[in-house]
C-alpha cells in the first residue's frame, strides 16, 4: 500500500500550524500570546514550517519514479544454485554407519 499522499497531507497540516503560530497576531490568535511566551510560539512555528518542508521533500522524492517498495518479510529473488553433495554434511549416513538399525 502506498502512503505517499499522506506525506503531502502532513506537509499541509504542518504548514498550516507553522503559519498560524508565526502569524498569530495577524490571524487574530492573540490569546496564544497571552498564555504562552512569544519565543516558544515562534520556535513552534519554525518547527512546524521545518516539518512541512521535510514532509514535502519526502513526498517529492518518493513520487512515482519507478520505485516500488518491497515488503520486508518477502524473500529476495535469488537464482537457484544446483545441489552439491558434501559427504561431511551428510549426518544421516554417519548415523547409519555408527548405529545400525536393530532387527526384530
C-alpha positions as CSV (number, residue, x, y, z in Angstrom):
1,X,0.0,0.0,0.0
2,X,1.4,3.4,-1.0
3,X,1.0,6.1,1.6
4,X,3.0,8.7,-0.3
5,X,-0.1,11.0,-0.4
6,X,-0.1,11.1,3.4
7,X,3.3,12.9,3.4
8,X,1.7,15.7,1.3
9,X,-1.3,15.9,3.6
10,X,1.0,16.1,6.7
11,X,3.1,18.8,4.9
12,X,-0.1,20.8,4.5
13,X,-1.1,20.3,8.1
14,X,2.4,21.4,9.4
15,X,2.4,24.3,7.1
16,X,-0.9,25.5,8.5
17,X,0.2,25.1,12.1
18,X,3.5,26.8,11.5
19,X,1.9,29.7,9.6
20,X,-0.7,30.1,12.3
21,X,1.8,30.2,15.1
22,X,4.1,32.7,13.3
23,X,1.2,35.0,12.1
24,X,-0.9,34.7,15.3
25,X,-1.3,38.5,15.7
26,X,-2.5,39.0,12.1
27,X,-4.8,35.9,12.2
28,X,-6.5,37.0,15.5
29,X,-4.9,34.4,17.7
30,X,-3.8,36.9,20.3
31,X,-4.9,34.7,23.2
32,X,-2.0,32.4,22.4
33,X,0.4,35.3,23.1
34,X,-1.3,35.9,26.4
35,X,-1.0,32.3,27.5
36,X,2.5,31.3,26.2
37,X,5.8,33.2,25.8
38,X,6.4,34.6,22.3
39,X,9.7,32.8,22.0
40,X,8.1,29.4,22.4
41,X,5.4,30.2,19.9
42,X,7.9,31.4,17.4
43,X,10.0,28.3,17.9
44,X,6.9,26.1,17.4
45,X,6.1,28.0,14.2
46,X,9.6,27.5,12.9
47,X,9.5,23.8,13.7
48,X,6.1,23.5,12.1
49,X,7.5,25.0,8.9
50,X,10.6,22.8,9.1
51,X,8.3,19.7,9.4
52,X,6.3,20.9,6.4
53,X,9.4,21.3,4.3
54,X,10.7,17.9,5.4
55,X,7.4,16.1,4.5
56,X,7.2,17.9,1.2
57,X,10.7,16.9,0.3
58,X,10.0,13.3,1.2
59,X,6.8,13.4,-0.9
60,X,8.6,14.9,-3.8
61,X,11.5,12.4,-3.7
62,X,9.2,9.4,-3.4
63,X,6.6,10.1,-6.0
64,X,6.4,7.5,-8.8
65,X,9.8,7.4,-10.4
66,X,9.7,3.6,-11.0
67,X,10.4,2.9,-7.3
68,X,8.5,0.0,-6.0
69,X,8.9,-0.6,-2.3
70,X,9.5,-4.2,-1.2
71,X,7.7,-5.9,1.6
72,X,10.1,-6.5,4.5
73,X,9.2,-10.2,5.0
74,X,9.2,-11.4,1.4
75,X,12.3,-13.3,0.4
76,X,14.5,-11.6,-2.2
77,X,14.6,-13.2,-5.6
78,X,17.8,-15.2,-5.9
79,X,19.0,-17.6,-8.6
80,X,18.8,-21.3,-7.6
81,X,22.2,-23.0,-7.1
82,X,22.4,-26.7,-8.0
83,X,22.6,-29.1,-5.1
84,X,26.1,-30.2,-4.3
85,X,26.6,-33.3,-2.3
86,X,29.0,-32.9,0.6
87,X,29.7,-36.1,2.5
88,X,30.9,-34.2,5.5
89,X,27.4,-32.7,5.9
90,X,25.5,-36.0,5.4
91,X,24.6,-36.7,9.1
92,X,22.1,-39.4,8.4
93,X,24.8,-41.5,6.6
94,X,27.1,-41.3,9.6
95,X,24.3,-42.2,11.9
96,X,23.6,-45.3,9.8
97,X,27.2,-46.3,9.9
98,X,27.7,-45.9,13.6
99,X,24.3,-47.1,14.8
100,X,22.9,-49.9,12.6
101,X,19.2,-50.3,12.9
102,X,18.0,-53.1,15.3
103,X,16.4,-56.1,13.7
104,X,13.4,-57.7,15.3
